[in-house]
């Protein structure tokens, strides 16, 4: 793959399906991070840990969905990072989704321990 091919692969403003998938995956993973953070920070009875850790479960599910979508984009992209296929964003989505899963798991463990 030549440098010229990389420069003409995709414009900065082109929204390919890979880029769109990576953005959706990152946003879903980020939702898991936010809800997991709230579940850890809030006292019992609030959105995060009340009623059996509902917020923690939502964070776990959102993180897993973000990771699955990010993994799908990475698996189906046919070129490297910087070519407009969304691979870089999908890798970020994998990491953000993993953080959401970890925060949700910690909040769920805490809710089970205190409940």
Helices and strands as residue ranges (DSSP letters): H 3-8, H 17-41, H 50-76, H 87-114
